Structures are given as structure tokens and as C-alpha cells.
Amino acid sequence: MTTATRISPLHGCIAALNPTWIEIHRMQVPLSFSTAVDEDRVRRRLGLCDVSCLDRFGLKGPGAAEWLACQGVNPPAGINRWEPLNGGGVIARLGTNEFFIEDGIQGSFATTLGSVLGRGTPAVYPVIRQDAAIAITGREAGSLLAQTCSFDFNGFDVNERLVVMTSMVGVSVLMIRSLRDEVPCYRIWCDGTYGPYLWRTLLEIAEELGGAAIGLGCLFPEVALRQT
């Protein structure tokens, strides 16, 4: 019996692939997909992972940056830039006075800040985030993006930590890029209602390129350790 209280926008698509499930942040998510497949090898080539379970929080308003600083969180100085947070999370600056925060597997910034802010203050108010979130990882990720995305990351250094608002197969998305043990990793967020279409389209193209879906335990080894 599961105690999950949240459902991924991608749950139906994922369930059709018959994964092994685990509950993370009150959401049932795929731990792995097939014992016959080396998922880490897939991750290094081209893997798609549903990371919608990670808690996220948005806020905006003329006092948003100052409010974050008062909570001990230093926001990125530049617009359309992001910075890592303790616990594997990220904070992104989407505009002069708008911010997006997502926890890692271990972190709790988004949850804590959302509770502290509540319904907001006169100069700061929360932005509800119910995104579908996908990680694309591997050396062939650029080939997938070349077929699906209207933005080319190749002209920018990964250390610039760009936040990109663009279109992917007709869906408006928020994107960042990083390296995970020297493997390219792209994080994508979109409106949850468009998530299933985006996932199915990306997975179909990824499979043509030799990629596949991977479980959360492959992207975050600490999750897999919970099962041992």
C-alpha cells in the first residue's frame, strides 16, 4: 500500500513502461525500468528520467530578492541564471523580481520557504509550481535537442549556468544545463498538462538515437541505496 499523496503529471506514461516503483517526496516514482538493461550505460548515452517528484517553489515581487536573502538564500545576481543549493537543489532567477527554487533529493529549501512565505507579504507573493520535470542526460543529449529544441546550448559554456525559456516540440519549457560526473544533463520543466505529450515525443526520438527511460535510482544513486 502506498502513502503517496502527489501524482506525477507523467505517471500514466511511466506506468505503461512497467517500472519498479519507489516513493520519494510523497510521490510514486520509477526507481528503475529493467534488470536486463545497464541503466548507467543508458544514462551516459541518452537517458530520460521523470524528476517531477522534486519539491519546487516560486516567488515574485519587488521584495523577493531581499526576502530570500533574509532567509539565508543568496539568489543569482544575473537574470536568467541559476545557482546550485545544498542538497542538490537549484535556484533560478527568471526576471528582476521572479525566482524559481527546486529541491534536490536531500534538500528542503523549497518546502521550507513555501511554508515560511505562506500566502505572501505586501512585496512578495508565491507562485504555484506544478510542473512536469524531465532530466535528459548523456553524450547524445545534444542530438536529441537538435531535433526538438529551438535553443542551441553549444554556443555557451556550461559554467555560465544559463536559464533558458524556449520551445521544445511546440511546448514552452524552462531549461538549464549542468554536468553530472562529466556527463551532460539538461533539466526541463513545463506545464504539467503538456508533460505527457513532451515525454512521449522525447522518448520516441531518444529511442531512435539508442536511448531509453531511466529510473530515479540511476540519476540519484542515493535513492537506490534506500532499497539495499
ABEGO torsion letter per residue (X at the ends): XBABABBBAAAAAAAAAGBBBBBBGGBBBBABABAABBAAAAAAABBBBBAAABBBBBBBEAAAAAAAAAAGBBBBABBGBBBBBBGGBBBBBABAABBBBBBBAABAAAAAAAAAAEAEBAABBBBBBABBBBBBBEAAAAAAAAAABABBAAABBAAAGBBBBBBBGGBBBBBBBBBBGGBBBBBBBBBAAAAAAAAAAAAAAAAAAGBBBBBAAAABAAAAAAAX
